[in-house]
């Protein structure tokens, strides 16, 4: 292509503000807009709102569609553009900078009434894309609207507050004082909550819930997929979403870089279409490496949302046996009541396994998990092997970073979970073998939307007799899995060695990126 003919879309070239405030590529914006009924583009009365505008890409792409769809009804181009810009398109920017960028994208001018604006009907610089500095409302060190930490975000006027206007009000309908047919956006994802390390509270769920308060005909948003598994601040949101039969389409990307190149978002991302006036099954599309699989599903069939439609039949077969769940056996996050930073004592009658190694500890100082101390214990790290819970470049997971056996008289900190405790070493070794099967790790992986593997992650794994040494072949036969189901499991989970001293695991001759 001659250089003179190369005219890149500037909105596909913008650097992201952060991994939590990500610009939406025009290609993705149009894929989302394609979910809407085509007759909307011919409706001169339809109103559209982006409540978290960053680049203005959604409003710009909607304007293009309306410009084409309203040609017959409003033949004069300038009249048509003025009508679309003043009567149909509205935005709330997340910062003063993104307000300017959004106006530049939509009006071709950072001021809506400027010399170069394509709309000649505005009388104010803002047009219909507003930005109003908003302050957090603090109570007990937290914002009552978004949960942000006062220590982190109580700032002077020279800095952005990150108190987004749309979610910092009890009455979002009063922002524009009008009804909207479509609300669409890519909200900020999280804010620091002042907790340990890089602790953060999700806020994208608040944008979704606030948008529903406005009762639009259609709601589309692109958000992290982490809500599938619930967790911090998301359990009630997950329940609300999965039980809402107006969620009609869900498009999920396990690898966020397929949507946002160069951006690492634990658990992937998804976008959805919610329809006020239509109820029924949800059309779920899973996209991986450019290939997609679509199926209609009832979203709340299981305790967690099962990401891949091909996994549903496998989980159904396992649960149909009505066996007890391993989540009943797995310990709480602190098996012996000891935090991650607990250290060995100068003397003691037990051996403590901690992050930095092993050392002595007194039995009399242990108040939790006493019944497990003198048993053979199988442990694994609370943090999974796979980066941010995401699969490797081959699309497969290893799941566990380490599996080990603690003999009687050994204890551990919350770095580890105790998966099972037994009277004999043989039973413990058989549990290690069970955990290393692809079958076991596949069922655990259905809950992996971050790098943490909690007690609840074992909910689909059945408790089996540990006097038997289980293999994938025995398990596939026990649950009647088909060749296609077996192939799917093995396409998602890496092989692991079933030997190694004391249960420590290593890949079975497979590189992590093969």
Steps between C-alpha positions, in 0.01 A plus 500: 500500500646842407582713805268772371207257521572397860256678728497331842219558746652707778273333755668167429840652582436660841708385797285383790464719808573192718411132510180605681404780259532344158407657166266289289629425147254608227482141375372381839259792533342401169477134600301611803277731296430211261308332785234772484196477266571674169177704506650716778721671242190622315327637810538880534360484854742240639736635767841358587714553812862413574523555878878445515634655183877489450575528128146560374526194275153364578330833431702553184414157358132545592503838321630334183217245507233762568637726227449220251171373642327841511587612146147449373326662795739797526650547150698817576839389636561794733149485638541126550834538679363775722202285594716196581748697707254710697204264540637145494855470636605567861809426701645535850879516494706344779761781508544848357755362252270224375222756459721692257601181318138384475383835359786494253394152387129580469489867401845514333574781744582508871232766532154408375425857386847564359598610154584148385208314661292302252190600700384859452215487752684495834531817704733363771853354479388179674222406259346177625825359643525622855769481763434625849760460770344285769623435851485179698271484801706359785381290789733299723785541252305377196289664232137401555443482122804316364691364801821687417751562777499850648873470567563448128244728336436793735692741278550864422329678211808462279453120474224282355269364767396186308155560647306421185185708474273224372547276805529775763134586518183336624308644204687448172185590307548862607834535318333556162134488609398271216444136411746303287436218259859376507771528765841378386850530641829365628513610866807534720569165662624555857633742762741445786321427826803556721532133592815289523733520199322594180153436638227652283122512489319437170281785377392386152210314661374830641481649151292204382265523797466878468422468129221253577344762728441713190303210348625531141364275228852366442814494714841401364825513696843346471639401840749254658373142510610466862138537612429150364664357813382763748749596769586834652204734460352288221298217657168685503570644154568151362176370650305793358649458152467121479138506618401779257339337194515835318873440449454375144852489355839454663826500304798384707874519431716290734804690375441875536775580250272377221286805576753745643842429346778524755266517800513230769165461681474205735212272401447657158224737388147474370228717354129444527161610372221549754148552360229652714208359302620149409562207729636153439818295474830678451702454182854443632795532262850397608783642292851352511777567251249639252276192512155524656251252645139608562227332703174605666514447873330566833764702679416402858501123451807462723646672807750679277478604137664236282691691240529243221180348366692178420565458874133505597425140402808379692400678819144372464624140481717541809228668708242245388677239718401707807833432671626722778717792397870548575414852614372330818849357564720792398612717787419865551751759385700472827510122563674540836404861571840633392532793257742509208754704695513256795858393577650195674567532872834448673386160624198275472361150457353548149649593164350810334503522120493867401582717203870513588553134586451294817561543873381409847165596653323411825187286483351693791493815286277336234129557559361412155531175302618305802329184369726502191837540671570126546372396159655479153400827335493587129562870443504733202567868463211744536643673192466310174781431259355683200571873469196697621298179464529518122592207275837488327566584138388148408161561663568249780540530875708317755279635784705405808838658563603237753356188658674349804446265792554605862555203733362485854641774719521753216282811464489791252411868464221641283739487204352150460162331512464151643311302236466184707629344821532121540612236745731330250774622267356288219166684508685833485708382205184388323346846550811654344456268201130596480585871511751459218242351265378728229145416609549639854681812384245563225217509753696739724581721201130573448534742793824665385434864421802625697826352628344388830370145553262501796307234687198571279704420188468129587119499493472291181767244603349181648633337817622154400647202686867576559582132538489503119766658281297702252611569143339703226403182318316366806329834557394548138343152509337552841315811380425379149684775315491497122805525274413863428469583871834332575663689213363827635640435849840415356495811280459713814719327761868407481636158590684474835746242627363252749833432664750727669618509860229559758242600241677806361380546145672583174374527142518173312750596233278784379629853491270758652456675167495216255 
